[in-house]
Amino acid sequence: MTTKTTLIAMLISLALCFAFASCGEKEGGQSGNDATAAIPEDDDEFIKDEVGDKDDPVDPVPSDSAFLRPGPTDDQRWILPNGRFLSPVGQSVGLDRFPMSMMYNSEHDYLYVAFGKKGSNMVVINALTMEIVAEVELPGHFGGMKLNSDESILWVGCGVADEVREFFIEDGMPVFNRSIPAAGYPTDIEISGDEQTMYVSMAFGKKVSAINIATGAELLVMNSGTYTYNIAVSEGADRLIATNWGTWAVSVFRHSDGVLLADIEVGKNPEGVVLGSDGTLAYVACSDTDDIYEIDLIDLEVKRSFSLYPDQDTTGLGAFATQLELSDDGDKLYVAASGFNSIDVIDIESGQVEGRIPTSWYPTAVKIKNDRMIVTNANGLTLGNAQTRANTDGSVEFIEMPDEQTLAQYTEMVLENNIRTSAFYDDSLDYDSPIPSTRGVRSQQIKHIVFILKENKTFDQVMSDMPGAESDPGLLVFGEQYTPNLHALAREFAYSDNYYSESHDSDLGHSWATGVMANDYVEKLYRADGWMLMTGVEPAAVPASKTVFHKMVESGVSFRVYGEVVGTLADMELFAPHVDFNFGFYTHTISDRIRAQECIREFEAGIFPDLIFICLPNDHTDGTSSGSPTMEYFVGDNDAGMGMIVDWIMKSEYWPETAIFVTQDDPQSGTDHIDPHRTPLTVISPYAKRGHISHVHHSMASLWLTFELILGMPPLTNYDRFTAPLYDFFDSEQNLDADFNAIPSNFPYEINPSGLVFQDYCDSENWDVPDQVERIGEVTWAYMRPGEPYPHQYALEPDARESEEEEAEEGANFRKTMRAYIEYGRDHDLFDPAWDVSRKKIKDGWRGITHSGD
């Protein structure tokens, strides 16, 4: 067994500050959070000792805290949709979503905060009263904010507008003066010591421009790497360092003449950078590899690197070291660990994490002023329940600097917060379950996993007509009339009324489904104005820990993918043997019943590997778009296709050793009275409990932990490393007594007539790319529940819509990528000639497809 150490002992030794990989029992705890962290790993390997070392098998019994739902708790903490605790220790000011930059005006004690969301703006906060005193419009901020030395001028980068806005400060208030051209999508700003020159990093330009402040003329250009992001200037050393987001490198220039001196290899997706106290060293935060690099700007080399968990070899695990602040004495680094919901304190001399300070949800920047830590949080504390407003607004948080004892207490809080769901079961026990309680030991009962991923639905939207579940039938939209197969299978087997998507839309949802995280690049670009996100295809968006598909190849797990983007085009040689190119990729012009027929064709040919990943997207719908099938048809087609797949498997030789998991990638189109991230999850298996509703809190990370345990795989990120398996869905005894026959759709193929609600809006939107229609929830509600007010308080509020030009560009990029996938299949003869006749049906689109699936 892995040696366990109590939390108290870890605190005494301060080992807990960097022991996320080997955390053990904790005593006491709050809100029932009193069990040990489940499935810990050794530092060097994930395989634990044999199961025989444990006690005799027992039935898994979840702790009381496992049944809690997102929102506030009795002990003044919060539960996130992913099950983690939040316990912010500062005083917060509620803001718009995703603040990315801030500057402090010491003369007036005003804080300027700018947002990275679509339709950006900037607010002025009185730091003494913690009140918002003004708001200023900005055209597409994505980073870059700087005050001059006497705090009389403020410069703010406006990426989408290709400019830097200059504001005069009058009585602390920014007054717009002029725009300085900065073509290339500005992301950061630095000013020379004489305040005559502005240095601006340009992500799209892949450069840093030196600009004459007085004239706005570009003086010289320093060409850098992909997505030049943050910069720091050392005038004494004649150096400028630029982080190259999307790569594993930083660039160091001689800023006096712009000569590139070196590209230096660091961790993946370098972001924030600060200079050491003498200007000869720079510290770089690498968000994908969760480490800090110390760069010697004179010798042009890495001196040291500091991991946020140095006892753990695995990289890219989701702490997301994004931005840095140096203490006034130059002895400590404060790291915004966005994925840990903390500010991590690093002692520079030792390179060790001294402690962690809990924040609100997803900290993005940190500053130290007047013995207070100021933190911007992307998602704040509005967690999506009816009491706190169903959105993901941000916040700025003011935290008193902790002493040593308080920091130790804070560190314990952060640890408890992040391993909360792994405490649902006692990992010292061997559970009598088809899900192994030991990593690296495959399930003896379940040999095949079928993962069916659908689109954009909440629990209340689809399942609130199921008796016994925690639900609000007043929010029902696509109940049993539209989804009879899902309802029949949920009644027969096991489903959850306490399962949540970590994501807000498909960009994030498919990242979680294939990478068990959405890295900081994806999190930020999801909200970016004028920057197209290509999830799973662009290298910057693929985590350093890679994807579940990479992990399966490495682990010797056989798999087949139907419709999911498996990686960059450079990955295709590796993954092509595992992809069914006949199935196609994301489009609503193929019936999900035709997709089901293609899956069944391969199953009948003996293709039934360890894990089958199937995307069935048509329940997304095209809204009320002219010429598209109706919502009723789309949802019915999707449900019927899923039913056909399950029907075939249950009647096959594979059924006795199979578990089928059906869920959604995200909840964007629906509403839910518990939390708008809540979405359906159904488990169908001879080992699934019968007629069971699981009330245990789970998320996509829980699904992948369950898959990993069944298939003997190691974890991919800290999210599936520290969560709970789906023990509550399963029995140890096999039950083959089930008779399911797929139910035909109730809705024939019909086209939307003209004059429908929201039709002009839908006709102007981009339906070719998943979840680009920000108001899809309103559209769906208005069409399906005519005349009833849309319950905004139970929905994820959208960011401001993209421009038509941006939507057209994103659609073109997405289609280009899908064409590249198809062309790869054709070039390598990966289409099966036996499917030619059925492929004609695909080319013909919807013609000839009836409500019976013929």
C-alpha positions in Angstrom: 0.0 0.0 0.0 1.1 3.6 -0.6 2.2 5.0 2.7 -0.3 7.5 4.2 0.5 10.5 6.3 -2.1 12.4 8.3 -2.9 15.9 7.2 -1.8 17.2 10.6 1.6 15.6 10.3 2.0 17.0 6.8 1.2 20.5 8.1 3.8 20.2 10.8 6.4 19.2 8.2 5.1 21.6 5.6 5.2 18.8 3.2 1.6 19.3 2.2 2.6 22.5 0.5 3.8 20.4 -2.4 2.4 17.0 -1.9 -0.7 16.9 -4.1 0.5 13.6 -5.5 0.9 11.8 -2.2 -1.7 13.4 0.1 -3.2 11.0 2.6 -5.7 10.9 5.4 -7.0 14.0 7.0 -8.7 14.0 10.3 -11.9 15.8 11.2 -12.9 18.0 8.3 -16.1 19.9 7.7 -19.3 19.2 5.9 -18.8 15.5 6.1 -15.4 15.8 4.3 -13.7 13.3 6.6 -12.5 10.4 4.5 -9.1 10.0 3.0 -8.1 11.0 -0.5 -9.1 8.2 -2.9 -6.7 6.5 -5.2 -3.4 8.2 -4.3 -0.4 7.4 -6.4 3.3 6.8 -5.6 5.5 9.6 -6.8 7.3 7.5 -9.5 4.5 5.1 -10.6 0.8 4.7 -10.4 0.5 1.0 -9.8 -0.2 0.2 -6.1 0.4 -3.0 -4.2 -1.7 -6.0 -4.9 -5.4 -5.9 -3.9 -4.7 -8.8 -1.6 -2.9 -6.4 0.8 -6.2 -4.8 1.6 -9.0 -6.0 3.8 -11.7 -8.3 2.6 -13.9 -6.6 -0.1 -16.7 -4.5 1.2 -19.6 -2.6 -0.5 -18.6 1.0 -1.4 -20.5 3.4 0.9 -20.1 7.1 0.1 -19.5 9.7 2.8 -22.3 12.1 3.8 -20.5 14.9 1.9 -20.7 13.0 -1.4 -24.4 13.9 -1.6 -24.0 17.6 -1.3 -24.8 19.8 -4.4 -23.0 22.9 -5.8 -23.5 26.1 -3.9 -22.9 27.5 -0.4 -22.3 25.1 2.5 -23.1 25.6 6.2 -19.5 26.2 7.0 -19.2 29.3 4.7 -17.5 27.4 1.8 -18.8 26.8 -1.7 -19.0 23.6 -3.7 -18.1 24.0 -7.4 -19.8 22.0 -10.2 -16.7 19.8 -10.4 -17.1 19.0 -6.7 -14.2 21.0 -5.3 -14.6 23.4 -2.4 -13.9 27.1 -2.6 -13.0 28.9 0.6 -11.9 32.4 -0.4 -10.3 34.3 2.5 -10.6 37.8 1.2 -13.2 40.4 0.7 -14.6 40.4 -2.8 -16.1 42.9 -5.3 -18.3 41.3 -7.9 -17.3 42.0 -11.5 -18.1 41.0 -15.0 -16.6 37.7 -16.2 -13.0 36.9 -16.8 -10.9 39.9 -15.6 -7.4 39.6 -17.1 -5.4 42.7 -16.3 -5.2 45.2 -13.4 -3.1 48.2 -12.3 -3.1 50.0 -9.0 -3.1 53.8 -8.7 -1.4 54.4 -5.4 -2.1 58.2 -5.2 -5.9 57.6 -5.3 -6.0 54.0 -4.1 -7.9 53.1 -7.3 -7.7 49.8 -9.0 -8.2 49.5 -12.8 -9.4 46.1 -14.0 -10.0 45.1 -17.6 -11.8 42.0 -18.9 -10.9 39.5 -21.6 -14.5 38.7 -22.5 -16.2 39.5 -25.7 -17.4 43.0 -25.6 -14.7 44.1 -23.2 -14.7 46.9 -20.7 -12.7 48.3 -17.8 -13.8 49.2 -14.3 -12.4 51.5 -11.7 -12.6 50.3 -8.1 -12.0 52.3 -4.9 -9.6 49.9 -3.1 -10.4 51.5 0.3 -14.2 51.2 0.1 -14.1 48.2 -2.4 -16.8 49.8 -4.6 -16.9 50.2 -8.4 -16.9 53.9 -9.1 -16.6 54.0 -12.9 -16.8 51.9 -16.0 -15.0 52.5 -19.3 -15.7 50.7 -22.7 -12.8 48.9 -24.4 -12.8 47.3 -27.9 -11.6 43.7 -27.2 -9.0 43.7 -24.4 -6.9 40.6 -24.1 -4.0 41.8 -21.9 -1.7 44.7 -21.5 -2.1 47.5 -18.9 0.5 50.0 -17.7 0.6 53.2 -15.7 3.4 55.7 -16.1 5.6 56.6 -13.1 3.6 59.5 -11.9 0.3 57.7 -12.5 -1.0 60.4 -14.8 -1.3 58.2 -17.9 -2.8 54.7 -18.3 -2.2 52.5 -21.4 -4.5 49.5 -22.1 -4.1 47.0 -24.9 -7.0 46.3 -27.1 -6.3 43.2 -29.1 -9.2 43.0 -31.5 -8.8 46.6 -32.4 -5.1 46.4 -33.0 -4.4 49.4 -30.8 -3.3 50.6 -27.4 -5.7 53.0 -25.8 -4.2 55.9 -23.9 -6.1 57.5 -21.0 -5.2 60.6 -19.0 -5.8 60.1 -15.3 -7.9 62.9 -13.9 -8.7 62.6 -10.2 -8.0 58.9 -10.5 -10.5 58.5 -13.4 -9.3 57.3 -16.9 -10.2 59.8 -19.6 -9.7 58.6 -23.1 -7.1 60.6 -25.0 -6.1 58.7 -28.2 -5.5 55.3 -29.8 -2.0 54.2 -30.7 -1.8 51.8 -33.6 -0.5 48.3 -32.7 -1.3 45.9 -35.5 -0.9 42.3 -34.4 -3.3 41.8 -31.4 -1.7 43.5 -28.4 -1.4 41.3 -25.3 1.1 43.1 -23.0 2.7 46.5 -22.5 5.9 47.7 -20.9 7.4 51.3 -20.8 11.0 52.4 -21.0 12.6 54.1 -18.0 12.6 57.5 -19.8 8.9 56.9 -20.7 9.6 57.7 -24.3 9.2 54.1 -25.7 6.4 51.6 -25.4 7.0 47.9 -25.9 3.9 46.0 -27.0 3.7 42.2 -27.5 1.6 41.2 -30.5 0.2 37.7 -30.4 -0.8 37.5 -34.1 2.2 39.5 -35.3 4.5 37.1 -33.4 6.6 40.1 -32.4 7.3 42.8 -29.9 7.1 46.3 -31.2 9.0 49.2 -29.8 6.7 52.3 -30.4 7.6 56.0 -30.0 5.0 57.1 -27.4 4.9 60.7 -28.6 4.4 60.0 -32.3 3.0 56.4 -32.3 5.6 55.4 -34.8 7.0 51.9 -34.7 10.8 52.2 -34.0 11.8 48.5 -34.3 10.4 45.0 -34.3 11.6 42.0 -32.3 10.3 38.9 -34.1 9.3 36.2 -31.6 7.5 32.8 -31.6 3.9 31.7 -31.8 1.5 34.0 -29.9 3.9 36.4 -28.3 2.1 37.0 -25.0 3.8 38.6 -21.9 7.0 40.7 -21.7 9.4 42.1 -19.2 12.1 44.7 -19.9 15.4 45.0 -18.0 17.0 48.3 -19.1 20.1 47.8 -16.9 20.8 44.5 -18.6 19.6 45.7 -22.0 17.2 42.7 -22.2 13.6 42.1 -23.2 12.1 38.7 -22.5 8.9 37.6 -24.3 6.8 34.5 -23.5 5.7 32.6 -26.5 2.2 31.2 -25.7 1.4 28.0 -27.4 5.1 26.8 -27.4 7.8 25.5 -25.0 10.0 28.6 -25.3 10.7 32.2 -24.4 12.6 34.7 -26.5 15.3 37.0 -25.1 16.2 40.2 -27.1 18.7 43.0 -26.7 16.0 45.7 -26.5 18.3 48.6 -27.6 18.5 47.3 -31.1 15.9 44.4 -31.2 18.4 41.6 -31.9 17.2 38.2 -30.9 19.8 36.7 -28.5 18.2 33.4 -27.8 15.1 31.2 -27.8 15.2 29.4 -24.5 13.3 26.2 -23.8 10.9 26.2 -20.8 7.6 24.5 -19.9 4.5 24.4 -22.1 2.5 27.5 -22.7 4.7 30.1 -20.9 2.6 33.1 -19.8 3.4 35.5 -17.0 6.9 36.9 -16.6 8.5 39.1 -13.9 12.1 40.3 -13.4 14.2 39.5 -10.3 15.2 42.4 -8.1 18.5 43.1 -9.9 17.1 42.8 -13.4 19.4 40.0 -14.5 17.0 37.1 -13.8 13.5 36.6 -15.1 10.8 34.2 -13.7 8.3 32.7 -16.2 5.1 30.9 -15.3 4.3 27.9 -17.6 0.6 27.2 -17.4 0.5 23.8 -19.0 3.4 22.3 -17.0 2.6 23.9 -13.7 6.1 25.2 -13.1 8.2 28.4 -12.9 11.5 28.8 -14.8 14.3 31.1 -13.6 16.1 32.5 -16.6 19.5 34.1 -16.5 19.2 37.0 -19.0 22.9 37.5 -19.2 24.1 34.0 -19.8 20.8 33.2 -21.6 20.1 29.9 -19.9 17.7 28.3 -17.5 19.2 28.4 -14.0 16.4 26.5 -12.1 12.8 25.5 -12.4 10.3 25.3 -9.6 7.4 22.9 -9.7 4.1 23.6 -7.9 4.3 20.0 -6.7 8.0 19.0 -6.9 7.4 15.5 -5.5 5.3 14.6 -8.5 7.0 13.6 -11.8 3.9 14.0 -14.0 3.6 17.3 -15.8 0.6 19.3 -17.1 -1.8 18.4 -14.4 -4.0 21.4 -14.1 -2.6 23.8 -11.5 -2.3 26.4 -14.3 0.5 28.7 -13.2 -0.6 31.8 -15.2 0.7 35.0 -13.7 3.3 36.1 -11.2 4.1 38.9 -8.7 7.4 39.4 -6.9 7.6 40.5 -3.3 9.0 44.0 -2.6 12.1 42.4 -1.0 12.6 40.1 -4.0 12.5 36.9 -1.8 9.1 35.4 -2.8 7.1 34.8 -5.9 3.3 34.8 -5.8 1.8 32.6 -8.4 -1.8 32.7 -9.7 -2.5 29.0 -9.7 -5.8 29.2 -11.7 -6.6 25.5 -11.6 -5.9 25.2 -7.8 -8.0 28.3 -7.0 -5.1 29.6 -5.0 -2.2 32.0 -4.9 0.9 29.8 -4.3 3.8 31.3 -2.4 7.3 30.3 -3.5 10.5 31.0 -1.6 13.0 32.0 -4.3 16.1 30.9 -2.4 14.9 27.4 -1.8 12.6 27.1 -4.8 10.0 25.5 -2.5 6.3 26.2 -2.2 5.9 27.7 1.2 2.1 27.7 1.1 -1.1 28.4 -0.7 -3.7 31.0 -0.2 -7.3 30.1 -1.2 -9.0 32.4 -3.6 -12.3 32.5 -5.5 -12.8 30.6 -8.7 -9.9 30.7 -11.2 -7.5 33.5 -10.2 -6.0 35.3 -13.2 -3.7 37.9 -11.7 -2.2 38.9 -8.4 -0.6 42.1 -7.0 0.7 43.1 -3.6 -0.1 46.6 -2.4 -0.2 48.1 1.1 0.2 44.7 2.9 -2.8 43.4 0.9 -2.9 40.9 -1.8 -5.2 41.8 -4.7 -6.4 39.0 -6.9 -8.7 39.0 -9.9 -10.8 35.8 -10.3 -12.2 34.8 -13.7 -15.4 33.2 -12.2 -15.7 34.8 -8.8 -18.2 33.2 -6.4 -21.4 33.2 -8.4 -21.6 29.4 -8.8 -24.8 28.9 -10.7 -27.4 28.0 -8.2 -30.7 29.9 -7.8 -29.5 31.8 -4.7 -26.4 33.2 -6.3 -27.4 33.8 -9.9 -26.7 31.3 -12.6 -23.6 32.6 -14.4 -19.9 32.7 -14.0 -19.2 36.3 -13.1 -15.7 37.3 -11.9 -14.5 39.2 -8.9 -11.6 41.1 -7.5 -10.5 39.9 -4.0 -8.6 41.8 -1.3 -6.6 39.5 1.0 -4.6 40.5 4.1 -1.1 39.1 3.8 -1.0 36.1 6.1 1.6 35.4 8.8 3.4 32.0 8.9 0.7 30.3 11.1 -2.2 31.7 9.0 -0.4 30.6 5.8 -0.2 27.0 7.1 -3.9 27.1 7.8 -4.6 28.5 4.4 -2.5 25.8 2.8 -4.5 23.1 4.5 -7.7 24.7 3.2 -6.4 24.6 -0.4 -5.4 21.0 0.0 -8.8 20.1 1.4 -10.6 22.1 -1.3 -8.9 20.4 -4.2 -9.1 16.8 -3.0 -12.7 17.0 -1.7 -14.3 14.6 -4.1 -11.5 12.0 -3.6 -12.6 11.8 0.0 -16.0 10.4 -0.9 -14.8 6.8 -0.3 -12.2 5.4 2.0 -9.3 4.3 -0.2 -7.8 1.9 2.5 -10.6 -0.5 1.7 -10.9 -3.0 -1.2 -14.4 -2.5 -2.6 -16.6 -5.2 -3.9 -17.2 -3.6 -7.3 -16.5 -4.2 -10.9 -14.6 -0.9 -10.7 -11.1 -1.8 -9.3 -10.1 0.2 -6.3 -6.4 -0.2 -7.3 -4.9 1.5 -10.4 -3.1 -0.6 -12.9 -5.3 -3.7 -12.2 -7.9 -4.1 -15.0 -11.5 -4.9 -14.1 -12.3 -8.6 -14.3 -15.9 -8.0 -15.0 -16.0 -5.1 -17.5 -13.9 -5.5 -20.6 -15.5 -2.9 -22.8 -16.5 0.7 -22.3 -18.8 2.5 -24.7 -18.9 6.3 -24.2 -21.7 8.2 -26.0 -21.3 11.9 -25.9 -24.2 14.1 -26.9 -24.7 17.9 -27.1 -25.8 20.8 -24.9 -28.5 19.6 -22.4 -29.2 20.1 -18.7 -30.7 17.6 -16.4 -33.9 19.6 -15.8 -34.3 20.2 -19.5 -34.4 16.5 -20.3 -34.9 14.4 -17.2 -37.1 16.4 -14.8 -40.0 14.2 -15.6 -38.3 11.2 -13.9 -39.9 10.4 -10.6 -37.7 10.4 -7.5 -35.0 12.6 -8.9 -34.2 16.1 -7.6 -35.8 18.1 -10.3 -38.0 21.0 -11.4 -40.5 19.8 -14.0 -41.3 23.4 -14.7 -38.0 23.5 -16.7 -38.7 20.4 -18.7 -38.2 20.8 -22.5 -37.2 17.5 -24.1 -38.9 14.9 -21.8 -39.9 11.3 -22.5 -42.0 12.2 -25.5 -38.8 13.4 -27.3 -36.2 11.1 -25.6 -38.0 7.8 -25.0 -34.9 5.6 -25.3 -32.9 7.6 -22.7 -35.8 7.6 -20.3 -36.4 3.9 -20.7 -32.7 3.1 -20.2 -32.5 5.4 -17.2 -35.5 3.7 -15.5 -34.1 0.2 -16.2 -30.5 0.9 -15.2 -28.8 3.7 -13.3 -28.7 7.5 -13.8 -27.5 10.5 -11.8 -29.3 13.6 -10.6 -26.1 15.1 -9.2 -23.7 15.0 -12.2 -22.2 18.2 -13.7 -20.3 19.3 -16.8 -17.1 21.3 -15.9 -17.7 23.2 -19.1 -19.9 26.0 -20.3 -20.0 25.2 -24.0 -18.5 22.7 -26.5 -15.0 24.3 -26.8 -14.5 23.6 -23.1 -16.7 20.5 -23.1 -14.8 18.5 -25.7 -11.5 19.6 -24.1 -12.8 18.0 -20.8 -14.1 14.9 -22.7 -10.7 14.3 -24.4 -8.1 15.9 -22.1 -9.8 15.8 -18.6 -9.1 19.6 -18.5 -9.4 22.7 -20.5 -6.0 24.4 -20.3 -5.6 28.1 -19.7 -5.3 28.8 -23.4 -8.7 27.2 -24.0 -10.2 28.9 -21.0 -9.1 32.4 -22.1 -9.8 32.0 -25.8 -13.3 30.7 -25.2 -14.1 34.3 -24.2 -11.6 36.1 -26.5 -12.8 38.7 -28.9 -11.2 38.3 -32.4 -9.2 35.2 -31.7 -10.4 31.9 -33.1 -10.2 28.9 -30.8 -9.6 25.5 -32.5 -10.0 23.1 -29.6 -8.1 19.8 -29.9 -6.6 20.8 -33.2 -4.3 23.7 -32.4 -1.1 22.6 -30.5 -1.6 25.4 -28.0 -5.0 24.0 -27.0 -3.7 20.5 -26.4 -2.5 20.1 -22.8 1.1 19.2 -22.1 -0.3 16.0 -20.6 -1.8 15.3 -24.0 -5.2 13.6 -24.5 -7.0 10.5 -23.3 -6.2 9.1 -26.8 -2.4 9.5 -26.2 -2.8 7.9 -22.8 -4.7 4.9 -24.2 -2.0 4.3 -26.8 0.7 4.6 -24.1 -1.2 2.2 -21.9 -1.9 -0.4 -24.5 -5.7 0.2 -24.4 -7.5 -0.5 -27.7 -10.0 2.1 -28.7 -12.2 3.3 -31.6 -13.3 6.8 -32.2 -16.5 7.8 -34.0 -16.8 11.5 -34.7 -14.5 13.1 -32.1 -11.5 15.2 -33.1 -8.6 13.2 -31.8 -5.8 15.8 -32.0 -3.7 17.9 -34.3 -3.1 16.9 -37.9 0.4 15.9 -36.8 -1.3 13.2 -34.6 -3.2 11.6 -37.4 -0.6 9.0 -38.3 -0.7 7.8 -34.6 -4.5 7.9 -34.3 -5.8 7.1 -37.8 -6.0 3.3 -37.2 -8.3 4.1 -34.2 -10.7 6.4 -36.1 -13.7 5.5 -38.3 -13.5 7.9 -41.1 -16.8 6.6 -42.6 -18.6 7.9 -39.5 -17.7 11.5 -40.4 -17.1 14.4 -37.9 -19.1 17.3 -36.5 -22.1 18.1 -38.8 -25.9 18.2 -38.5 -26.4 17.1 -42.1 -26.0 13.4 -41.1 -28.7 11.6 -39.3 -27.6 10.1 -35.9 -29.4 7.0 -37.0 -27.1 6.7 -40.0 -24.2 7.3 -37.6 -25.6 4.5 -35.5 -25.8 2.2 -38.5 -22.1 2.8 -39.2 -21.2 1.9 -35.6 -23.2 -1.2 -35.8 -21.7 -2.1 -39.2 -18.2 -2.0 -37.5 -19.4 -3.9 -34.4 -20.8 -6.7 -36.7 -17.4 -6.8 -38.4 -15.8 -7.6 -35.0 -14.5 -4.1 -34.2 -15.3 -3.8 -30.5 -12.2 -2.6 -28.6 -11.6 -1.8 -24.9 -13.1 1.7 -25.3 -15.5 3.1 -27.9 -15.9 6.8 -28.1 -19.1 7.9 -30.0 -20.2 11.5 -30.7 -23.9 11.9 -31.5 -24.4 15.6 -31.9 -27.8 16.2 -33.4 -29.6 17.0 -30.1 -27.7 20.3 -30.5 -30.2 21.2 -33.2 -30.1 24.1 -35.6 -32.6 26.1 -33.6 -35.3 27.6 -35.8 -33.0 28.2 -38.8 -34.8 28.3 -42.2 -34.4 25.1 -44.2 -33.1 23.0 -41.2 -35.0 20.1 -39.6 -37.1 20.9 -36.6 -35.8 20.7 -33.1 -38.2 17.9 -32.4 -36.8 15.9 -35.3 -33.2 16.6 -34.3 -33.7 15.5 -30.7 -35.8 12.5 -31.7 -33.2 11.4 -34.3 -30.4 11.7 -31.7 -32.3 9.6 -29.1 -33.3 7.0 -31.7 -29.6 6.7 -32.8 -28.5 6.2 -29.3 -31.2 3.6 -28.7 -30.1 1.7 -31.8 -26.5 1.4 -30.6 -27.5 0.3 -27.1 -30.1 -2.2 -28.5 -27.4 -3.9 -30.7 -24.9 -4.1 -27.9 -27.4 -5.5 -25.4 -28.2 -8.3 -27.9 -24.6 -9.0 -28.8 -21.9 -11.3 -27.4 -20.2 -8.3 -25.9 -23.0 -7.3 -23.6 -22.0 -9.4 -20.5 -18.7 -7.5 -20.3 -19.7 -4.0 -21.3 -20.6 -0.8 -19.6 -22.2 2.1 -21.6 -22.0 5.7 -20.4 -24.3 8.3 -21.9 -23.9 12.0 -21.2 -23.6 15.5 -22.7 -20.5 17.5 -23.5 -22.0 20.7 -22.0 -25.3 22.2 -20.8 -25.4 25.4 -22.9 -28.9 25.2 -24.3 -30.8 24.4 -21.1 -31.8 25.6 -17.7 -31.5 23.8 -14.3 -32.7 24.8 -10.8 -29.7 23.3 -9.0 -26.9 24.5 -11.3 -26.9 25.1 -15.1 -23.9 22.8 -15.3 -26.0 19.9 -14.2 -26.5 17.4 -17.1 -27.8 13.9 -17.6 -25.6 10.8 -17.0 -26.9 7.3 -17.6 -25.0 4.1 -17.0 -26.1 0.9 -18.8 -24.5 -2.4 -18.0 -25.1 -5.9 -16.7 -23.2 -4.6 -13.6 -25.2 -1.4 -13.3 -27.7 -1.1 -10.4 -31.2 -1.5 -11.6 -33.8 1.3 -11.3 -31.2 3.3 -9.4 -30.8 7.1 -9.0 -27.3 8.1 -7.9 -27.2 11.2 -5.8 -23.4 11.2 -5.4 -21.8 14.4 -6.9 -19.8 13.6 -10.0 -18.4 15.3 -13.1 -16.6 14.4 -16.4 -13.4 13.9 -14.3 -15.2 11.2 -12.4 -16.1 9.5 -15.6 -12.5 9.3 -16.8 -11.3 8.1 -13.4 -13.8 5.3 -13.7 -12.7 4.5 -17.2 -9.0 4.5 -16.1 -9.7 2.2 -13.2 -11.6 -0.3 -15.4 -8.9 -0.3 -18.1 -5.9 -0.2 -15.8 -4.8 3.3 -17.0 -2.9 6.0 -15.0 -4.4 9.4 -14.4 -4.1 12.2 -17.0 -4.5 15.3 -14.8 -5.1 16.4 -11.2 -8.8 16.4 -11.9 -9.1 12.6 -12.5 -6.3 12.0 -10.1 -8.3 13.5 -7.2 -11.9 12.6 -7.6 -14.3 9.7 -6.9 -15.2 6.7 -9.2 -18.8 5.9 -10.1 -19.0 3.2 -7.5 -22.6 4.1 -6.6 -23.8 3.2 -10.1 -22.6 -0.4 -10.0 -23.3 -3.8 -8.4 -20.6 -6.5 -8.1 -23.0 -9.2 -9.3 -23.8 -9.5 -13.0 -27.5 -9.2 -14.0 -28.3 -10.1 -17.6 -32.0 -10.0 -17.1 -32.9 -7.0 -19.2 -34.9 -6.7 -22.4 -34.5 -3.4 -24.3 -35.7 -2.7 -27.8 -34.9 0.6 -29.4 -37.9 2.9 -29.6 -38.4 4.7 -33.0 -38.6 8.5 -32.9 -42.0 10.0 -32.5 -41.1 12.8 -34.9 -40.9 12.5 -38.7 -38.4 14.5 -40.8 -39.8 18.0 -41.2 -38.3 21.4 -42.1 -38.7 24.5 -40.0 -41.4 26.6 -41.6 -40.9 30.4 -42.0 -41.9 32.8 -39.4 -40.7 30.9 -36.4 -39.6 32.7 -33.2 -35.9 33.8 -33.3 -35.7 32.7 -37.0 -33.9 35.9 -38.2 -31.4 35.5 -35.4 -30.8 31.8 -36.1 -30.4 32.4 -39.8 -27.6 34.9 -39.1 -25.8 32.5 -36.8 -23.0 30.0 -37.4 -24.4 26.5 -36.8 -21.4 24.7 -38.6 -19.2 25.0 -35.4 -20.4 23.6 -32.1 -22.0 26.1 -29.7 -21.3 29.3 -31.6 -24.9 30.5 -31.0 -24.8 32.3 -27.7 -28.5 32.5 -27.3 -29.3 28.9 -28.1 -30.9 28.5 -24.7 -33.3 31.3 -25.3 -34.1 30.1 -28.8 -34.8 26.6 -27.6 -37.1 27.8 -24.7 -39.0 30.2 -26.9 -39.7 27.6 -29.5 -40.5 24.6 -27.2 -42.2 26.6 -24.4 -44.0 29.4 -26.4 -45.3 32.3 -24.5 -43.4 31.5 -21.3 -40.7 33.8 -19.9 -37.2 32.5 -20.3 -35.9 31.6 -16.8 -32.5 33.4 -17.1 -31.8 32.8 -13.4 -31.3 29.1 -14.1 -29.2 29.4 -17.3 -25.6 30.0 -18.1 -25.5 33.5 -19.4 -23.6 33.8 -22.7 -20.7 36.1 -23.5 -21.4 38.9 -26.0 -22.0 37.5 -29.5 -19.2 37.4 -32.0 -19.3 39.6 -35.1 -20.6 38.0 -38.3 -17.0 38.3 -39.7 -15.6 36.3 -36.7 -18.3 33.7 -37.0 -17.7 33.3 -40.7 -13.9 33.0 -40.1 -14.4 30.4 -37.3 -16.8 28.4 -39.4 -14.3 28.5 -42.3 -11.4 27.3 -40.0 -13.5 24.6 -38.5 -14.7 23.3 -41.9 -11.1 23.4 -43.2 -10.0 21.2 -40.3 -12.8 18.7 -40.8 -11.9 18.6 -44.6 -8.3 17.9 -43.7 -9.4 15.0 -41.6 -11.5 13.6 -44.4 -8.7 14.2 -47.0 -6.3 12.3 -44.7 -8.7 9.4 -44.7 -9.1 9.4 -48.5 -5.3 9.7 -49.1 -4.7 6.7 -46.8 -7.6 4.6 -48.1 -9.3 4.6 -44.7 -12.8 4.6 -46.1 -14.4 1.2 -46.4 -15.8 0.6 -49.9 -18.5 -1.6 -48.4 -20.0 1.6 -47.0 -20.3 3.4 -50.4 -24.1 3.0 -50.6 -24.7 4.3 -47.1 -22.2 7.1 -47.7 -24.5 8.2 -50.6 -27.2 8.7 -47.9 -24.8 10.9 -46.0 -24.0 13.0 -49.1 -27.7 13.3 -49.8 -28.2 14.7 -46.3 -31.6 14.2 -44.9 -33.4 13.0 -48.0 -35.0 9.6 -47.6 -34.5 9.5 -43.8 -37.8 8.8 -42.1 -39.0 8.8 -38.5 -38.5 5.0 -38.4 -34.8 5.3 -39.3 -35.1 3.5 -42.7 
